[in-house]
Every structure is written in C-alpha cells, then in structure tokens.
C-alpha cells in the first residue's frame, strides 16, 4: 500500500527510532536530540508509534513541543493489523512501515498532552507497587523457611520493605497534596464507598482519561467491559478482556470493601448472587459500577451522594 505524505510510523526501541516516512525507512538514535530534530520537520503530519513506556518519553516530549499530532497504539493491536494485511515477517523497518500504513488507514484520537504532576504520581505509585510485590514474595518465603538464620534475614528485609513502602506512600500523599487538581479529584473519588487511598491514587495515576470518556469506553479501558462471543446461532458467555490490569485489580478490591460497607452496593451484589452469578462475576460487575461512578463524579465535578 502506498503511504501518503503526512503519515509517519515509528518503531521505538531502547536505542533506536526506525522511521517510515513515505517510501523511505531510516534509523535514528533514540535520543532527545534526534527526537527534536525529527519533530521539527513533521509540522502538519500525523505520527503513530507503539506505546513503549519510558523508551518513547523523549519522542513524546519533542512532538508535543513542536505541536505535532501523534498517537500511541497498543503493540498487540499493531501486530494484529500487520497480520491482517499479510505481513508475517517482523523487523524494525517492517514494523515502522506497518505503523505508517496503520496511521493512514485507521482513526486515532489525538494523544493527551503530558501532565508532569500525574506522571510523577504514576512513577511513585509504580515504585510502591514494586515494593509491595517484593514484600509479598518475602512473606511467602518466610512461611516456607525453617532455617533460623534465613528467617532472621527475611524478617529484617520485610521490616526494611515496610519502611520503604511507608516512605513512598508519604511521597504519594505529598504529590497529591501539592497539586490542587489531583487533591480535589482524590477527595471526590474517596467519597465513593469502597474507594480507599490506594484505589484512588491508582485511578489518578493510571487512568488520566477518567472523567472525559463515555461509560462504555472507560469500562473497556479498565478491562471491566463484558464483550460478546457470538457466531451464527452460537451465543457464548460474555467475558472481560484486556484493559489495564492494575486498575482492574484495585477496583476489584474496592468492590470487595463496597459489598461489605455500603447498603446500596451490598444490595446490588446480593441481587447478582441471588440471580445465580458466581461471587467473582458479581464482584467484577460491582467493580465496573464503581468505575462508572468514578468517571461520572470526575466528569460532573461532584461528590458521591448516597441514594
């Protein structure tokens, strides 16, 4: 397929940017200088690349500074597009061309402008999660350890992790408190039954779209939207899929708390159980309800009001 001028595909890796522009594919170093130089020549173009975390950070900054429209795509979606168009081989140059073809063949929402405050919160939140995960691993090892000296070492490490987790939780609180918009949004989210400090900061850090998307889109974003599995006369069970797992996990735990502490949500959960839904399915439905509440509350800039 011919790629028209104005559509750029970039395969981003740790060290390189493979750029497809028209019929040419070139490789550049993945540095801030290269990104700025490229962005300056793409005025009026649309740039598409896969979401690669910190590896595309300098590229995003350069494109935003130059006012170039761009979007990031899920790598799995790009690979599916490649297979659908008959491209089974995979190299960096091929991937760049696939992305350029995809850019002119599909509609993409313009990427949101970066928010330094929210990005700092996301980094702190991620570090806390890493430490919590390490602590859980150490607790598992401790439960299986019979050697006294090893137990002492593991217990010391757990105490150190407790201290570090508390420090990062303090840093998260500081980051939220110093931002008027984040602090206000957190207060609104915390008004929802079951949404505690961890769930609230998870939503703030990992779902910047909250309050700006429709109910269906925000539920799908968190992986809480049931998708049809139908073909011909076959009607399969609706299942959730994809989405942001960490957000879904936080909302699931919030749903467990909400089903216990709020009469209205407890009644919703009880109705689903009485209808024969398994406990986990009912909790996922409640988690979806909490996500929609959070979306509506931030959209309308209001507080949760008990019925």
ChimeraX attribute file (.defattr): number of C-alpha atoms within 10 A of each C-alpha:
attribute: neighborCount
match mode: 1-to-1
recipient: residues
	/A:1	8
	/A:2	9
	/A:3	21
	/A:4	13
	/A:5	12
	/A:6	16
	/A:7	23
	/A:8	27
	/A:9	30
	/A:10	27
	/A:11	26
	/A:12	22
	/A:13	15
	/A:14	12
	/A:15	10
	/A:16	17
	/A:17	26
	/A:18	23
	/A:19	26
	/A:20	26
	/A:21	21
	/A:22	17
	/A:23	12
	/A:24	10
	/A:25	17
	/A:26	12
	/A:27	14
	/A:28	13
	/A:29	15
	/A:30	20
	/A:31	17
	/A:32	15
	/A:33	12
	/A:34	16
	/A:35	21
	/A:36	19
	/A:37	13
	/A:38	17
	/A:39	21
	/A:40	14
	/A:41	11
	/A:42	19
	/A:43	14
	/A:44	11
	/A:45	16
	/A:46	20
	/A:47	26
	/A:48	26
	/A:49	28
	/A:50	22
	/A:51	16
	/A:52	16
	/A:53	7
	/A:54	10
	/A:55	17
	/A:56	21
	/A:57	16
	/A:58	17
	/A:59	24
	/A:60	23
	/A:61	17
	/A:62	20
	/A:63	21
	/A:64	18
	/A:65	12
	/A:66	17
	/A:67	15
	/A:68	18
	/A:69	18
	/A:70	22
	/A:71	17
	/A:72	17
	/A:73	17
	/A:74	11
	/A:75	14
	/A:76	10
	/A:77	10
	/A:78	17
	/A:79	17
	/A:80	12
	/A:81	16
	/A:82	21
	/A:83	12
	/A:84	10
	/A:85	13
	/A:86	9
	/A:87	14
	/A:88	11
	/A:89	9
	/A:90	11
	/A:91	11
	/A:92	18
	/A:93	20
	/A:94	18
	/A:95	25
	/A:96	26
	/A:97	27
	/A:98	27
	/A:99	29
	/A:100	29
	/A:101	24
	/A:102	23
	/A:103	23
	/A:104	20
	/A:105	11
	/A:106	7
	/A:107	8
	/A:108	15
	/A:109	9
	/A:110	12
	/A:111	14
	/A:112	12
	/A:113	9
	/A:114	13
	/A:115	10
	/A:116	9
	/A:117	15
	/A:118	20
	/A:119	15
	/A:120	15
	/A:121	24
	/A:122	20
	/A:123	14
	/A:124	19
	/A:125	21
	/A:126	17
	/A:127	16
	/A:128	21
	/A:129	15
	/A:130	12
	/A:131	17
	/A:132	17
	/A:133	12
	/A:134	15
	/A:135	20
	/A:136	13
	/A:137	12
	/A:138	18
	/A:139	16
	/A:140	11
	/A:141	14
	/A:142	18
	/A:143	9
	/A:144	10
	/A:145	13
	/A:146	10
	/A:147	9
	/A:148	9
	/A:149	10
	/A:150	13
	/A:151	17
	/A:152	12
	/A:153	11
	/A:154	18
	/A:155	15
	/A:156	12
	/A:157	16
	/A:158	21
	/A:159	12
	/A:160	13
	/A:161	19
	/A:162	14
	/A:163	12
	/A:164	16
	/A:165	19
	/A:166	13
	/A:167	13
	/A:168	18
	/A:169	18
	/A:170	13
	/A:171	16
	/A:172	22
	/A:173	15
	/A:174	13
	/A:175	17
	/A:176	23
	/A:177	14
	/A:178	11
	/A:179	13
	/A:180	10
	/A:181	12
	/A:182	19
	/A:183	18
	/A:184	16
	/A:185	22
	/A:186	22
	/A:187	15
	/A:188	19
	/A:189	29
	/A:190	20
	/A:191	18
	/A:192	22
	/A:193	21
	/A:194	25
	/A:195	24
	/A:196	19
	/A:197	15
	/A:198	16
	/A:199	23
	/A:200	24
	/A:201	26
	/A:202	21
	/A:203	26
	/A:204	24
	/A:205	23
	/A:206	20
	/A:207	18
	/A:208	14
	/A:209	15
	/A:210	21
	/A:211	19
	/A:212	14
	/A:213	14
	/A:214	14
	/A:215	19
	/A:216	12
	/A:217	14
	/A:218	23
	/A:219	23
	/A:220	18
	/A:221	21
	/A:222	25
	/A:223	23
	/A:224	29
	/A:225	22
	/A:226	17
	/A:227	14
	/A:228	12
	/A:229	11
	/A:230	11
	/A:231	8
	/A:232	5
	/A:233	6
	/A:234	8
	/A:235	10
	/A:236	11
	/A:237	10
	/A:238	12
	/A:239	13
	/A:240	16
	/A:241	15
	/A:242	11
	/A:243	16
	/A:244	15
	/A:245	14
	/A:246	17
	/A:247	22
	/A:248	23
	/A:249	17
	/A:250	19
	/A:251	31
	/A:252	23
	/A:253	17
	/A:254	23
	/A:255	28
	/A:256	18
	/A:257	17
	/A:258	24
	/A:259	22
	/A:260	14
	/A:261	13
	/A:262	15
	/A:263	14
	/A:264	14
	/A:265	20
	/A:266	17
	/A:267	13
	/A:268	17
	/A:269	24
	/A:270	16
	/A:271	13
	/A:272	17
	/A:273	16
	/A:274	9
	/A:275	9
	/A:276	11
	/A:277	15
	/A:278	11
	/A:279	13
	/A:280	12
	/A:281	16
	/A:282	21
	/A:283	24
	/A:284	24
	/A:285	21
	/A:286	25
	/A:287	27
	/A:288	25
	/A:289	19
	/A:290	24
	/A:291	25
	/A:292	18
	/A:293	18
	/A:294	26
	/A:295	24
	/A:296	20
	/A:297	21
	/A:298	18
	/A:299	14
	/A:300	11
	/A:301	12
	/A:302	15
	/A:303	18
	/A:304	15
	/A:305	8
	/A:306	10
	/A:307	5
